[in-house]
């Protein structure tokens, strides 16, 4: 019998078998894949199966798969990996995954990306996530390293919900001139 590498990429979809199982929210198959120990590297040689599982589960909003993968082993040394799972959950508006990560891991909820943006920037198009992060998690409405506020980010993304959120909930002056570009969000 021919042995199949469970990490191989499906020719039609371009996804690994692990990703297909996560897409289906099939925790039992995810468990079998991890227990097989035969997951090949995916996308980059440096990427490990845990990276695929954690980040892809968060990216696609599959909280049950995320829970299983985090329960399998000690991820206390995986701060960077858990941060990126949090980042992708925020970016894609998966509130269940965000809540799970914040309540069950040591993720630094106020950590900034290299560009100085935080979780409010990443979730600017997801009103429910914005409200949760700002009101319940006290994520601050800051400016990024370019001096851009979440209002600026909302305007750039054409997010009416983000603009309304920034104006209603945050203390942001919509007429504040940007030093670097000399315009205000309302002049765009």
C-alpha positions in Angstrom: 0.0 0.0 0.0 1.2 3.5 -0.9 1.8 5.8 2.0 0.4 9.4 1.5 2.0 12.3 3.1 -0.8 14.1 4.9 0.9 17.4 4.4 0.9 17.2 0.7 -0.8 19.9 -1.3 -4.1 19.1 -3.1 -3.6 19.7 -6.8 -7.1 21.2 -7.3 -7.3 23.5 -4.3 -3.7 24.3 -3.6 -4.3 23.5 0.1 -2.7 20.9 2.3 -4.7 18.0 3.6 -4.4 19.6 7.0 -5.9 22.9 5.7 -8.8 20.9 4.0 -9.6 19.3 7.3 -9.5 22.6 9.1 -11.7 24.1 6.4 -14.2 21.4 7.1 -13.9 22.0 10.9 -13.1 18.3 11.1 -11.3 18.1 14.5 -11.1 14.3 14.3 -9.2 14.4 11.0 -7.0 17.2 12.4 -6.3 15.0 15.4 -5.4 12.0 13.1 -3.1 14.1 11.0 -1.2 15.4 14.0 -1.0 12.0 15.6 0.4 10.5 12.3 3.6 12.6 12.7 3.8 12.7 8.8 3.0 16.3 8.1 5.4 17.7 5.6 6.5 21.4 5.5 4.0 23.7 3.7 4.6 26.9 1.8 8.0 27.6 3.3 10.7 25.2 4.4 10.8 27.0 7.8 7.1 26.7 8.4 6.1 23.9 10.7 2.8 22.0 10.8 1.8 23.8 14.1 2.2 27.1 12.3 -0.1 26.0 9.5 -2.7 24.6 12.0 -2.7 27.5 14.5 -2.7 30.4 12.0 -4.9 28.7 9.4 -7.5 27.8 12.1 -7.6 31.4 13.3 -7.6 32.8 9.8 -10.6 30.7 8.8 -12.4 31.1 12.1 -12.3 27.4 13.0 -12.2 27.7 16.8 -12.7 24.0 17.6 -9.6 23.1 15.5 -7.7 26.0 17.1 -8.6 24.7 20.5 -7.5 21.2 19.7 -4.2 22.3 18.2 -3.4 24.4 21.2 -4.4 21.6 23.6 -2.0 19.1 22.0 1.3 20.5 23.4 2.8 23.2 25.4 2.7 26.4 23.4 4.2 28.7 26.1 7.3 29.2 24.0 5.1 30.0 20.9 4.4 33.6 21.6 5.1 34.8 18.1 3.0 32.0 16.6 0.1 32.7 18.9 0.4 36.4 18.2 0.0 35.7 14.5 -3.0 33.5 15.1 -4.5 36.4 17.0 -3.5 38.8 14.2 -5.3 36.7 11.6 -8.3 36.2 13.7 -8.6 40.0 14.1 -7.9 40.6 10.5 -10.7 38.2 9.4 -13.2 39.1 12.1 -13.3 35.8 13.9 -14.5 36.9 17.3 -14.8 33.3 18.7 -11.1 32.7 17.9 -10.1 36.1 19.3 -11.9 35.4 22.6 -10.4 31.9 22.9 -6.9 33.2 22.3 -7.2 36.1 24.7 -8.8 33.9 27.4 -6.6 30.8 27.0 -3.1 31.9 25.9 -0.5 34.4 26.9 -1.0 36.5 23.7 -0.1 40.1 24.2 -3.3 41.8 23.1 -1.8 45.2 23.0 1.3 44.3 21.0 1.9 46.3 17.9 2.9 45.1 14.4 6.2 46.4 13.0 4.3 49.3 11.4 2.9 50.4 14.8 -0.6 49.1 14.1 -2.6 47.2 16.7 -5.7 44.9 16.8 -8.1 47.8 16.1 -6.3 48.5 12.8 -6.4 44.9 11.8 -10.1 44.5 12.5 -11.2 47.9 11.2 -13.8 46.4 8.9 -15.3 44.2 11.6 -17.6 46.3 13.9 -18.4 43.5 16.4 -14.7 42.8 16.8 -13.8 46.5 17.1 -16.3 47.0 19.9 -15.2 43.9 21.8 -11.5 44.8 21.6 -12.0 48.5 22.4 -14.7 48.2 25.0 -14.1 44.9 26.7 -10.4 44.4 26.2 -9.4 48.1 26.4 -7.2 48.0 23.3 -6.2 51.6 22.8 -7.0 53.7 19.8 -3.5 54.8 18.9 -1.7 56.1 15.9 0.6 53.9 14.0 4.3 54.7 13.2 3.2 56.8 10.2 0.9 58.9 12.4 -2.2 57.2 11.0 -5.2 56.7 13.3 -7.8 54.0 13.1 -10.0 56.6 11.5 -7.4 57.0 8.7 -7.3 53.2 8.3 -11.1 53.0 8.1 -11.2 55.8 5.4 -8.5 54.0 3.4 -10.4 50.7 3.6 -13.7 52.4 2.7 -15.2 51.0 6.0 -18.2 53.0 7.0 -18.5 50.8 10.1 -14.9 51.6 11.0 -15.4 55.3 10.4 -18.5 55.4 12.6 -16.7 53.4 15.3 -13.7 55.7 15.3 -15.8 58.8 15.4 -18.4 57.5 18.0 -16.2 55.5 20.4 -12.7 57.0 20.1 -11.4 60.4 20.9 -10.1 61.1 17.4 -10.1 64.5 15.9 -11.2 64.0 12.3 -9.8 67.4 11.3 -6.3 66.8 12.7 -3.8 67.5 9.9 -1.2 64.8 9.3 2.3 66.2 9.5 3.6 63.7 7.0 0.9 64.1 4.3 -0.7 67.4 5.2 -4.3 66.2 4.9 -7.1 65.1 7.3 -9.2 62.0 7.0 -12.2 64.1 6.1 -10.4 65.7 3.2 -9.8 62.4 1.5 
